[in-house]
Amino acid sequence: MGEEKSYPYKGQAVIPRLEKQANGKYAACFTIHAGKDRTGEIRYARGVPTIEFDSEDEALGYILDFSGDWIDQNPI
């Protein structure tokens, strides 16, 4: 993923960082920030090692599903 995009959800921002691994798969790295504009504190961060996926779309889908569930269970 070239440009860093954020996805707002319930007053927070999910920022995916898909990293292509040597094996050709994508690692689902991301952060969840307080505030829709990404300037708030980091509430959750997942880096490598993490779950790997065959495509960027699969990795992004996982990130958004996981993040939505996490935010629902850990409201501000």
C-alpha positions in Angstrom: 0.0 0.0 0.0 1.6 3.2 -1.0 -0.2 6.1 0.7 -1.2 5.8 4.3 -5.0 5.8 4.4 -7.2 5.8 7.5 -10.6 4.4 8.1 -12.8 6.2 10.7 -14.9 4.1 13.1 -16.8 5.3 16.1 -14.6 8.3 16.7 -11.3 6.4 16.1 -9.1 5.9 13.1 -7.8 2.5 11.8 -4.5 2.9 9.9 -3.5 -0.2 7.9 0.2 -0.8 7.1 0.2 -3.8 4.7 3.7 -5.2 4.4 4.7 -7.5 1.6 6.8 -10.3 3.0 9.7 -12.2 1.3 7.3 -15.1 0.7 4.9 -12.9 -1.3 2.2 -12.7 1.3 0.9 -9.6 3.1 1.3 -9.0 6.8 -1.7 -7.3 8.4 0.0 -4.5 10.4 -2.1 -1.6 11.7 -2.7 0.9 14.4 -5.9 2.2 16.0 -5.8 5.9 17.0 -8.2 7.8 19.2 -9.9 10.5 17.1 -11.0 10.4 13.5 -8.0 12.5 12.3 -5.2 10.1 13.4 -3.7 12.7 15.8 -4.9 11.1 19.0 -3.1 8.6 21.1 -2.4 5.1 19.8 -4.9 2.7 21.4 -3.7 -0.5 19.7 -0.8 -1.4 17.5 0.0 -4.6 15.7 3.3 -5.1 13.9 5.2 -8.0 12.4 4.9 -10.9 13.1 1.3 -11.1 12.4 -1.2 -13.1 10.3 -0.2 -13.3 6.6 -2.6 -13.2 3.7 -2.4 -13.9 0.0 -3.6 -10.5 -1.1 -3.8 -6.9 0.1 -7.7 -7.1 0.0 -7.7 -10.1 2.3 -5.3 -8.4 4.7 -7.3 -5.2 4.7 -10.6 -7.0 5.3 -9.1 -8.8 8.3 -7.7 -5.5 9.7 -11.1 -3.7 9.4 -13.0 -6.7 10.9 -10.6 -7.1 13.8 -10.4 -3.3 14.4 -14.2 -2.9 14.4 -14.6 -5.7 17.0 -11.8 -4.3 19.1 -13.2 -0.8 19.1 -16.6 -2.1 20.0 -15.2 -4.0 23.0 -12.9 -1.2 24.1 -14.8 2.1 23.7 -13.3 5.4 24.7 
